[in-house]
Amino acid sequence: MNLGIFIIGALTFIIAFSFFKFSAFRKTKNEQSSWPKLLSVFVVDYLVLVLGVLASGILFVSIFNIAHG
């Protein structure tokens, strides 16, 4: 049960972060970007995504466990 709740928390973060990135991409798609800049953005986004998924999953499981004793 805890794994399912963790996955729901992780998916919630991934969906919210994807909407944010899609919006940011639409605003900057006409600008010229260099590969090093894109790589640094990818690394930062990846770290935010991994930490956010873990934090959201842990938060959802913690709230579930507190609510159900």
Secondary structure, 3 states (H helix, E strand, C coil): CHHHHHHHHHHHHHHHHHHHHHHHHHHHCCCCCCHHHHHHHHHHHHHHHHHHHHHHHHHHHHHHHHHCC
